[in-house]
């Protein structure tokens, strides 16, 4: 059993940073400041909301792409964004070196939220993170989620194939930049700036290295209702329907227009597609 399934809290020191908006979905510009905060970002805190949507980012991403979702949520839903180490407000911290390191960190964050009813939502790499959080919670680590939402992701059993498929951490800079540009993760303004471009590559490579150490535990399933989203034109994902095998409860699969990040319009209003938030 992976060590993180013991749900040990991970004590981390979180740095603080400021984000600047960009046209690319996946990028966050950061600057180090002296103050410190937690690893959970609350874009528009609603402490009396009936439930919380807890989101996990894609490879190389942060919380910036998800912050506008606060505007797409009803007043009785709060939004909590888990910031991985090494970016945004946590840029002074080292990146997670292994999947277990990442999950130890993430589980500590979710445990601080789980006293409230919550729904897990992960996009791309974040889908595997969300799934493993749900597995850990349902095995008795803490209060389990009301639902699990996985977006733009192959099932966790695809980890061996994804480990060797491009893009990988060992690919040349040009290959990684071309992939991020093509999939809508990186705007031209970042690609044109050597400093921002280097930071983007470091984050992407670091997350890819951690993901490459992920080992799925055979037989792992989630009892919480599972909703899967995939893009009709997404060339990255080949087996979204494979998630069905990991659902021990209700299951549904919705196909949306667009590619790996859908269309800009769908992304902006994505929470409105989540069935568990409408009930």
N, C-alpha and C positions, 0 to 999 in steps of 0.2 A: 504494500500500500504506500503511495507517495506520502512523504512526510507532511505535506501541507494539509492532508486530510485529517490530521490530528487537530487542525484549527488552532495551532499555537499562535498567540498574538505576536506580531513583529513590531518591536519598538523602533521607530524611525524618527529622525529629525527632519522636518520638512522646511525647505527654503521657500521664499516667496518671490514671485516674479509678476511682471505685468505683461499682458498680451496685447498685440495690435492686430486689428482685423485685416484680412486679406481676401482676395477673391477665390483662392484655392480652398477646397473643403478641408484638406488635411493638415494645414500648416498653422503653427503658432509661433510668432516672434516673441522672444523672451528677453528680459533683463534682470539681473540679480539685484535684489534690494536687501536691506538689512533686517527687515522683520521676518517672522516665521509664522507658518500656518499649518493646518493639517493637510492630509493627502486627499481630502474630499472637498470638492468645490460645489457650492450651493449658489447657482447663478441668480435665483430670485427666491430667497428662502420663504417657505410657507410652513412654519412649524406646526400649524393646526390642521394641515391637509390630511385627508383620510389615508393616503398612501404615498409612497415615494417610488419614482422611477430611477433606478440605479444603473448608470451606464458605464461601459468599458470600451476603450478606444481600440482602433486598428493599429497595425504595426507602424511604428514611427510617429504615431499620432499622440495628441494630448486631449485636453477637454474643450478647446476652442470650438471645434467643429460642432459640438453638441450644445453649446450654451444657448443658441437661438431657440432650441426646442422648448425652453421655458415659456415662450410666447405661444406655442402650439398646444400647451397643456391646459386643462380645465383648472379652475381655482382650487379644487380639492385634491390636486396631485402636485407633489413637490418634486424637484429634480436634483439628484445628487450625482456628480460626475467624479469618478475615481481617477486621480492623476497618478500615473506610474512614476517611479523614481527617474531622475535624470532629465526632467523637462519642466517647463513653465515654473511654477512656484517651487519645484523640487530640483531645479537645475543644478544646485550645488551638491546634490547626492549622486553617487555612482549609479549607473544603470544596473538593473537586475542581470546577473550573469547566467542564471539558470531559470528554468520554468518553476522550480520549487521556490527559489528566491522571490520570483514575481508573485507567486500565489501566496506565500507567507505574508507578503506586504499587502496584497489585495484583500486577503481574508481579514487582516487586522482592520482595514478600512470598513469593510462591510459589517463586521461585528459591531462597529460603533453606530450603525444605522438600523440594524435588525430588530431593535426594540419597537420599531414602527412597521406596519404592514408595508411590504415592498415588492416590486417587480424588477427582475434582472433583465438587462438588455445589453447585448454585446454585438459589435459590428466587426466582421472579418476576424482578425486575431482575437478581438474582444469576445467573440461568440464562444470560443473555447474557454476563455477565462470565466465567462458567465456560467457556462455549463459546469465547470469544476467547482465553482462557488456553490451552485445549487446542490451538487453531489455531496459536498462537504457538509452543508447545512442539513440536508436530509439524513445524513448519517449521525446526526445528533450534536453537531458542533455548535449550532445556534438556531434560532427560529428560521424555518425555511421560507423561501419566497412564495408569493401568491401565484406567480407565473414566471416562465423563462422565455425570453424573446431572443432568437439568434438570427442575425442578419448577414447576408453576403458571406457565407462560410460553408466550406465542406465540413462533413461530420468529423469528429475527433479521430475516428478510425482511419482517416486519410492522412494522418500525421506522417507516416513513413514516406508516402509519395511526395507530400509537400516539402519534406526535408531536403529533397534532392532536386526539386523543380525550381527553375528560375522564376522570380528573383530569389537569390540566396545571399547570405552575408558575404560570400566570397566572390560575388559577381563584381566586375569593374564598375567604377563610378558611373560611366556613361549608360550602362545597362540599367542600373538602379534608377538613375534620374529619368531615363526614358520611360520606364515603367510607371514611376510616380506621376510624371507629367501626363502620360496617356490615360491613366485611370482617374485623373482629376484630383490627385492627392497633393499636388505641388504646383503653385502658380509660377508664372514666368519671372515675376519679380524676385522670387527666392532663388530660382535657378541662376539668375543673372548676378546675384550677389555672392562672392566667394565665401564670405563668412557664414551667411545663412545656409548656403548650399552645403557647406561642410558639416554644419550642425544637423541639417536634415539627413544627410548620409549617415552620420554617427548614430542618430536615434534609430533610423531604419535598420542599420546593421546590428545594433545592439539588441533590438527587439527580435530580429530574425535569429540571432544566436541563442537567445533564451528560448524562443519557440522551438528551435531545433532539438532541444533537450526534452521536449514534452513526450511523455509516455502514457498513452491511454490505458486505463485499467479495464481489461475485458469484462464485459457484463455490466458496466456502469450505466445506469439509467436515472431518469429524473421523474418523480411522480407528479410534480407541479405541471399544470397545463403548459404545453410547449407550442409556441408559434414561430414558424420559420418564414423568413422573407428572402427572396432571391430576385435578382434583376434579370429581366427577359433578355438583355443583351450583354450580360456579364460573362466575359470569356475566362475569368479567373476561377469560377466555381463550376464544377462539373457534376456534383452529386449532392445538391441541397436536399433532395428527397431522402438521402441516406440518414438524415437526422431522425427519421421515423423510428428506426431501430433503438434509439436511445430515449424514447418517450414511453414511460410506464403509465402515463395518464392521458388526458386529452391531447390531441395533436391536430394542427392545421398548418398548411403551407400556402403562403400567398406570394404570387409572382407580381412584381411591380415593373413599370416601364423603366428603361435605362440600363446602365451598366453597373459597375461595382459600387458606385455611390448613388445609383438610380438617376433621376433627373434632379436638377437644383430645386424645382418646385416640390417634388415628392420628399426630398431630404429635409427641406425646411419645415414640412408639416408631418414628418414621419410618425411622431407619437400618436397622431390621430388614427393611424392604421392599427394600433395595438389593441387587441380585443379586451385584454384584461383591464385596461384603463377606462373602457367604456361601460364596464359592469359595476 
